[in-house]
Structures are given as structure tokens and as C-alpha cells.
Amino acid sequence: MTARGESPAAFERRCIYHGLLRGLFLAAVLAAAVPAHAQQTHLLVITGLGGDPGYTEQFHAWATTLVAAATERYGLPVENVTYLGERTDLDPERIADRSTMENVTAAIETIAERAGPADHVAIVIFGHGSFTDRARINLPRRDPSAEDFAPLLDRLGRRRVTFVNTASASGPFLEALSGEGRVVMTATRNGREWNATLFGGYFVEAFADGEGEADQDRNERVSMLEAFVYARQRVVAAFEAEGTLLTEHALLDDNGDGVGTDTPDPLAGDGMIARTAFLAAGEDLATARMAFPDDPELRPLYLERAEIEARVDELRVLRGGAGQEEYEAELERLLIELALKSRQIRQLEAAKGAPESR
């Protein structure tokens, strides 16, 4: 119902805002709000000691599935992906070297030299962990602690970093590695959850066979936040199906306070950075989102939408330095503009025969 003196156009804009800003629409828009054309991911995958052949094969399968998704589905250049494993003979073509701490250090230093200042660095660890005097990950030769990784991440400077430790007893890694511009995920909430974890397999699945379900905003790319939520929910479901007590509680922290949560809220706390972190290949990702990238009518609209998305992402800076009312007013304006632009694109794509899922 229109308010007194309100034009039909104003009413439409108000309906769009109040109808779409709530719930999943806001999460969807914010998840897309990253200048995809500028962000390129450098992925380091590490598998630790399996302890027995079954786990060695499992960790390797998770690693290779993630590598394949990154390079084949998301278009990461092969030179942007490094896989360090327990045994190089399992896959000599893909495994660059053994996953010793010395090789991990060298790999991170290489990324620090190659990655651009706007790039995203993702480090994902599969393996077993332990906790005695401190939390450790079981790697060949020696078991590095969470504190051993801290100076390595510092070498990446102010780049956006995602660090995922899917091992048992990984919880203390979150507090040790938390920092500005970092997404830190752990499969457990403390060092006392030492059973072998399921989180890693479901985290990988979010980028592979489970992508359709994990991609909640239907923008054809899975954010680190979406992968975390998907994996955590699948872990809970798996334990419920077996009728057993949940022995792992995954956490995410990305606001730098060193306190993780299992229910991130990108509008009020943890999740804001994770929602804009992707396995991204720069221009390739932006093009992949276009149903008709060369169409003379649609291409300008795609570019306009990308510019609005970038402005929403930049608004994070304003949120940190301005009042809440100013932030919300500007966010409202941009989200309405983005919603209208996206609807315009969908309608024109539909008229040209694009699938409705876009």
C-alpha cells in the first residue's frame, strides 16, 4: 500500500528494499559485494601425516578435489595453486613437495613475493592435530604449533588471508592466528576435541559436488562463508544421522577479536570478510557470471552492476569510521540500486534465453 503522496516509483523502491533487504537477499548481495575482477586467489593446500593408509588416502582425496575445483571450476591458474603432501609419490604431478614445515614456509614466502596487494591467499590444511603444551598439526619431521604459523601469515602483510585448519584439536589455531583482514576457520572449538574430524571433507564438497547447495545466494560461486556454513551443517547432520554425540564444533573468526563462532553473522560480527572471500581468478570470474558477456545491451549493465558491488564492498570502510545511521542509509541506497540493476539484467537475460538460475 502506498503512503500518502508517495509515487508508484517510490513505492516500488520501498517494497524492493523492505522485501529484499531482509533475510537471504541481504546475505546474497553482500556475498556478491567484492570487486571480483580485481581479486585473484593463491591457494596453498597442505596434507599432514595420515597415521594409517586410510587417512593418508582420505586427506589426499580431499586435497586433490579442492585443487581440481580451484583450477577447473573456478579457473585458478595452476601456478597459483601449491599442494604439499605427506607423500609426493601419491601424485607426483600435483604434489609439489613434502609437507614439512620448511617447505610450508618456503611456499608462503613465494606467495608473499608473487601475490598482488589486492589478492586473496587461502591456506587449507588437512590432517590430524594434537594438543599438549599447545595445539599442533602433525606434519612430516616435526609438528608445528599454531604459534609457528603466526609469523608466516604476518609475511603476507595486509592481503586478505583465509586460513583453514580442518584437523582435530585445531581450535587454538583460531586465537593464535586471528588478525585484521583474516578469515580463520578451525574444525574444533578447542584442543580437547581430538577425534578425527569430518569438517575438511564437507568444506571441500562445498566447492565441488555440494556447490549447488552451498551456493545459497545462487551467484554461481561459493564464498568462504558459504563453505563454512555448508560444512558445519553437514557435520551436524552426519552425527545426528548416526545418533552419536557431536565431537567437533567448527568455528570461524574474521573480525580479528580471536573469538570464533559457529553461527557467523556478516552484518553484526564474524562473517563480513568471509562472505567476500572466494576462489577467484580475477577477470575470469567476472566473465563467468555473465550469461552473454559480448552482448552489446547486457555488457554495460554487467559492468554497472560490478561497480555497484564494488561500492558496497568499499562501504565496509565507511562502517568503521561513520555512524550507524549514515552507514545504514548509504547501504540502503546501494542495495536498492543493486537490486534494480540485477532485476534489469535478469529480465533482459530471460528475454535472450538465459537460464533462470543466473
C-alpha positions as CSV (number, residue, x, y, z in Angstrom):
1,M,0.0,0.0,0.0
2,T,1.4,3.4,-1.0
3,A,1.8,6.1,1.6
4,R,0.0,9.4,1.2
5,G,1.8,11.4,-1.5
6,E,4.1,8.5,-2.5
7,S,4.6,7.9,-6.2
8,P,4.3,4.4,-7.6
9,A,8.1,4.5,-8.4
10,A,8.9,5.4,-4.8
11,F,6.5,2.7,-3.5
12,E,8.3,0.2,-5.8
13,R,11.7,1.1,-4.4
14,R,10.4,0.9,-0.8
15,C,9.0,-2.5,-1.5
16,I,12.2,-3.7,-3.0
17,Y,14.2,-2.6,0.0
18,H,11.9,-3.9,2.7
19,G,11.1,-7.1,0.9
20,L,14.6,-8.0,-0.3
21,L,16.9,-6.4,2.3
22,R,15.6,-8.8,4.9
23,G,17.0,-12.3,5.3
24,L,18.7,-14.1,2.4
25,F,18.6,-11.2,0.0
26,L,20.9,-9.1,2.1
27,A,23.3,-12.0,2.6
28,A,23.2,-12.7,-1.1
29,V,24.0,-9.1,-2.1
30,L,26.8,-8.8,0.5
31,A,28.2,-12.1,-0.5
32,A,28.5,-10.8,-4.1
33,A,29.9,-7.4,-3.0
34,V,33.5,-7.8,-3.9
35,P,35.3,-6.4,-6.9
36,A,35.6,-9.9,-8.5
37,H,37.6,-8.5,-11.4
38,A,40.4,-7.4,-9.0
39,Q,40.7,-10.4,-6.7
40,Q,42.9,-13.3,-7.6
41,T,43.4,-16.3,-5.2
42,H,46.7,-18.0,-4.4
43,L,45.9,-21.4,-2.9
44,L,48.2,-23.5,-0.7
45,V,46.9,-26.9,0.2
46,I,48.7,-29.0,2.9
47,T,48.1,-32.6,4.0
48,G,49.7,-33.8,7.1
49,L,50.5,-37.3,8.4
50,G,47.7,-39.8,8.0
51,G,48.9,-42.2,10.6
52,D,47.4,-45.1,8.6
53,P,46.8,-45.7,4.9
54,G,43.1,-44.9,5.2
55,Y,43.6,-41.4,6.5
56,T,46.5,-40.8,4.1
57,E,44.3,-41.6,1.2
58,Q,41.4,-39.6,2.6
59,F,43.4,-36.4,3.1
60,H,44.9,-36.8,-0.3
61,A,41.5,-37.2,-1.9
62,W,40.2,-34.1,-0.1
63,A,43.3,-32.1,-1.3
64,T,43.1,-33.2,-4.9
65,T,39.3,-32.5,-5.0
66,L,39.9,-29.0,-3.8
67,V,42.8,-28.4,-6.2
68,A,40.7,-29.7,-9.1
69,A,37.7,-27.4,-8.1
70,A,40.0,-24.4,-7.8
71,T,41.7,-24.9,-11.2
72,E,38.9,-26.4,-13.3
73,R,35.7,-25.0,-11.8
74,Y,37.0,-21.6,-10.7
75,G,39.8,-21.1,-13.2
76,L,42.7,-20.5,-10.9
77,P,46.0,-20.6,-12.9
78,V,47.9,-23.8,-12.0
79,E,50.8,-21.6,-10.9
80,N,48.6,-20.1,-8.3
81,V,48.0,-23.4,-6.6
82,T,50.5,-25.3,-4.5
83,Y,49.9,-28.7,-3.0
84,L,52.3,-30.0,-0.3
85,G,51.6,-33.6,0.8
86,E,52.7,-36.3,3.1
87,R,54.0,-38.4,0.2
88,T,54.9,-37.0,-3.2
89,D,54.6,-40.4,-4.8
90,L,50.8,-40.4,-4.4
91,D,50.5,-37.8,-7.2
92,P,53.9,-36.5,-8.5
93,E,52.3,-34.2,-11.0
94,R,50.2,-32.3,-8.5
95,I,52.2,-32.6,-5.2
96,A,55.0,-30.0,-5.4
97,D,56.9,-31.3,-2.4
98,R,56.5,-32.9,1.0
99,S,54.6,-31.0,3.6
100,T,57.4,-30.3,6.0
101,M,57.3,-27.0,7.9
102,E,60.4,-25.9,5.9
103,N,58.5,-26.4,2.6
104,V,55.4,-24.8,4.0
105,T,57.5,-21.8,5.0
106,A,59.1,-21.6,1.5
107,A,55.7,-21.9,-0.2
108,I,54.2,-19.0,1.9
109,E,57.3,-16.8,1.2
110,T,56.9,-17.5,-2.5
111,I,53.2,-16.5,-2.4
112,A,54.2,-13.3,-0.4
113,E,56.5,-12.4,-3.3
114,R,54.1,-13.2,-6.1
115,A,50.7,-12.1,-4.8
116,G,49.4,-8.6,-5.5
117,P,48.3,-6.3,-2.7
118,A,44.6,-6.9,-3.5
119,D,44.9,-10.7,-3.9
120,H,43.4,-13.3,-1.7
121,V,45.6,-16.0,-0.1
122,A,43.9,-19.2,1.0
123,I,45.7,-21.8,3.1
124,V,43.9,-25.1,3.8
125,I,45.3,-27.9,6.0
126,F,44.0,-31.5,6.1
127,G,45.4,-33.9,8.7
128,H,45.5,-34.8,12.4
129,G,46.2,-32.4,15.2
130,S,47.2,-32.7,18.8
131,F,47.2,-30.6,21.9
132,T,49.7,-30.9,24.8
133,D,51.5,-27.7,25.7
134,R,50.0,-26.1,22.7
135,A,48.0,-27.0,19.6
136,R,49.9,-28.6,16.8
137,I,49.4,-30.1,13.3
138,N,51.1,-33.4,12.5
139,L,53.4,-32.8,9.6
140,P,56.5,-34.8,8.4
141,R,59.6,-34.3,10.5
142,R,58.2,-32.0,13.2
143,D,54.7,-30.9,14.3
144,P,54.4,-27.1,14.1
145,S,52.2,-25.2,16.5
146,A,49.7,-22.5,15.9
147,E,52.3,-20.0,17.0
148,D,54.7,-21.3,14.4
149,F,52.3,-20.2,11.7
150,A,51.7,-16.7,13.1
151,P,54.9,-15.1,11.7
152,L,54.3,-16.8,8.3
153,L,50.9,-15.2,8.0
154,D,52.5,-11.9,9.0
155,R,54.7,-12.1,6.0
156,L,51.6,-11.9,3.8
157,G,51.1,-8.3,5.0
158,R,47.7,-6.7,4.6
159,R,46.5,-9.1,2.0
160,R,43.2,-10.9,2.5
161,V,44.0,-14.3,4.1
162,T,41.9,-17.3,4.7
163,F,43.4,-20.0,6.9
164,V,41.5,-23.2,7.3
165,N,42.7,-25.9,9.7
166,T,40.4,-28.9,9.3
167,A,42.4,-31.1,11.7
168,S,41.4,-32.4,15.1
169,A,42.4,-30.3,18.2
170,S,42.6,-27.3,15.9
171,G,40.6,-24.8,17.9
172,P,43.5,-22.9,19.5
173,F,44.8,-22.0,16.0
174,L,41.9,-19.5,15.8
175,E,43.0,-17.3,18.7
176,A,46.7,-17.6,17.7
177,L,46.2,-16.5,14.1
178,S,43.3,-14.1,14.3
179,G,44.0,-10.7,12.8
180,E,42.8,-7.9,10.7
181,G,41.7,-9.0,7.2
182,R,42.0,-12.7,8.1
183,V,39.4,-15.4,7.9
184,V,40.4,-18.2,10.3
185,M,38.4,-21.5,10.5
186,T,39.0,-24.5,12.7
187,A,37.3,-27.8,12.7
188,T,37.1,-27.9,16.5
189,R,36.4,-25.3,19.2
190,N,39.3,-26.3,21.4
191,G,42.3,-28.6,21.7
192,R,40.4,-31.2,23.6
193,E,38.3,-32.3,20.6
194,W,40.9,-34.8,19.3
195,N,38.8,-37.3,17.3
196,A,39.4,-37.4,13.6
197,T,37.2,-34.7,12.0
198,L,34.7,-34.6,9.2
199,F,34.8,-30.9,8.6
200,G,37.5,-31.0,5.9
201,G,35.7,-33.3,3.6
202,Y,32.5,-31.2,3.7
203,F,34.4,-28.0,3.3
204,V,35.9,-29.3,0.1
205,E,32.5,-30.7,-1.0
206,A,31.1,-27.1,-0.9
207,F,33.3,-26.2,-3.8
208,A,32.7,-29.5,-5.7
209,D,29.7,-31.8,-5.7
210,G,27.9,-29.8,-3.0
211,E,28.3,-26.5,-4.7
212,G,24.6,-26.3,-5.7
213,E,23.5,-26.5,-2.1
214,A,26.4,-24.4,-0.7
215,D,25.8,-21.5,-3.1
216,Q,23.0,-20.0,-1.1
217,D,22.8,-16.7,-3.0
218,R,22.9,-18.5,-6.4
219,N,25.6,-16.3,-7.8
220,E,27.5,-19.3,-9.2
221,R,30.4,-19.0,-6.8
222,V,30.9,-20.3,-3.2
223,S,32.3,-17.9,-0.7
224,M,34.4,-19.0,2.3
225,L,31.5,-18.1,4.5
226,E,29.2,-20.3,2.5
227,A,31.7,-23.2,2.5
228,F,32.0,-22.9,6.3
229,V,28.2,-22.8,6.9
230,Y,27.7,-25.8,4.5
231,A,30.4,-27.9,6.1
232,R,29.3,-27.2,9.7
233,Q,25.7,-28.1,8.9
234,R,26.7,-31.3,7.1
235,V,28.9,-32.3,10.1
236,V,26.0,-31.8,12.5
237,A,23.7,-33.7,10.2
238,A,26.2,-36.6,9.9
239,F,26.4,-37.0,13.6
240,E,22.6,-36.8,14.0
241,A,22.2,-39.5,11.4
242,E,24.5,-41.8,13.3
243,G,22.8,-40.9,16.6
244,T,26.2,-40.1,18.2
245,L,27.4,-37.2,20.3
246,L,28.9,-34.3,18.3
247,T,32.6,-34.4,18.8
248,E,33.7,-31.5,16.7
249,H,32.4,-27.9,16.7
250,A,33.8,-25.8,13.9
251,L,34.5,-22.1,14.4
252,L,35.0,-19.1,12.2
253,D,36.6,-15.7,13.1
254,D,37.2,-12.9,10.7
255,N,36.8,-9.7,12.8
256,G,40.2,-10.0,14.5
257,D,39.0,-10.4,18.0
258,G,40.3,-14.0,18.4
259,V,36.8,-15.3,19.4
260,G,35.2,-17.7,17.0
261,T,31.6,-18.5,16.3
262,D,29.7,-21.4,14.8
263,T,26.9,-19.1,13.6
264,P,28.6,-16.2,11.8
265,D,26.5,-13.1,11.0
266,P,28.2,-11.0,8.4
267,L,26.1,-8.0,9.4
268,A,26.8,-8.0,13.1
269,G,30.2,-9.7,13.6
270,D,32.2,-12.6,12.2
271,G,31.5,-13.4,8.5
272,M,31.8,-10.0,6.9
273,I,35.2,-10.8,5.3
274,A,34.5,-14.5,4.7
275,R,31.4,-13.5,2.7
276,T,33.7,-11.7,0.2
277,A,36.5,-14.2,0.0
278,F,36.4,-16.6,-2.9
279,L,38.5,-19.0,-5.0
280,A,38.8,-16.3,-7.7
281,A,40.8,-16.0,-10.9
282,G,40.4,-12.2,-11.5
283,E,38.7,-11.3,-14.7
284,D,37.7,-14.9,-15.4
285,L,35.3,-15.0,-12.5
286,A,33.6,-11.7,-13.5
287,T,33.2,-13.1,-17.0
288,A,31.8,-16.4,-15.8
289,R,28.9,-14.5,-14.1
290,M,27.8,-13.1,-17.4
291,A,25.3,-15.1,-19.4
292,F,26.0,-13.0,-22.5
293,P,29.4,-11.3,-22.0
294,D,29.6,-10.0,-25.5
295,D,26.1,-8.8,-25.9
296,P,26.1,-5.0,-26.6
297,E,23.0,-4.5,-24.5
298,L,23.9,-6.6,-21.5
299,R,27.7,-5.9,-21.1
300,P,27.2,-2.3,-20.0
301,L,24.7,-3.5,-17.4
302,Y,27.1,-6.2,-16.1
303,L,29.8,-3.5,-15.7
304,E,27.4,-1.2,-13.9
305,R,26.4,-4.0,-11.5
306,A,30.1,-4.8,-10.8
307,E,30.7,-1.1,-10.0
308,I,27.8,-1.1,-7.5
309,E,29.0,-4.3,-5.9
310,A,32.4,-2.7,-5.5
311,R,30.9,0.3,-3.8
312,V,29.0,-1.9,-1.4
313,D,32.3,-3.6,-0.5
314,E,34.0,-0.2,-0.1
315,L,31.3,0.7,2.3
316,R,32.9,-1.5,4.9
317,V,35.5,1.2,5.4
318,L,32.7,3.8,6.0
319,R,31.1,1.5,8.5
320,G,34.2,1.5,10.6
321,G,34.5,5.3,10.6
322,A,31.0,6.6,10.5
323,G,27.8,6.5,12.5
324,Q,25.4,3.6,12.2
325,E,22.7,5.8,10.7
326,E,24.9,7.0,8.0
327,Y,26.1,3.5,7.2
328,E,22.6,2.1,7.0
329,A,21.3,4.9,4.8
330,E,24.1,4.5,2.3
331,L,23.8,0.7,2.4
332,E,20.0,1.0,1.7
333,R,20.6,3.3,-1.3
334,L,23.2,1.0,-2.8
335,L,21.2,-2.2,-2.2
336,I,18.2,-0.8,-3.9
337,E,20.3,0.3,-6.8
338,L,21.9,-3.1,-7.0
339,A,18.5,-4.9,-6.7
340,L,17.1,-2.8,-9.5
341,K,20.1,-3.3,-11.7
342,S,20.1,-7.1,-11.1
343,R,16.4,-7.3,-11.9
344,Q,17.0,-5.4,-15.1
345,I,19.8,-7.8,-16.1
346,R,17.7,-10.9,-15.2
347,Q,14.8,-9.7,-17.3
348,L,16.9,-8.9,-20.3
349,E,18.8,-12.2,-19.9
350,A,15.5,-14.1,-19.7
351,A,14.3,-12.4,-22.9
352,K,17.5,-13.6,-24.6
353,G,17.1,-17.2,-23.4
354,A,19.5,-17.3,-20.4
355,P,18.8,-20.0,-17.7
356,E,16.7,-18.7,-14.8
357,S,19.3,-19.6,-12.2
358,R,21.5,-16.7,-13.1
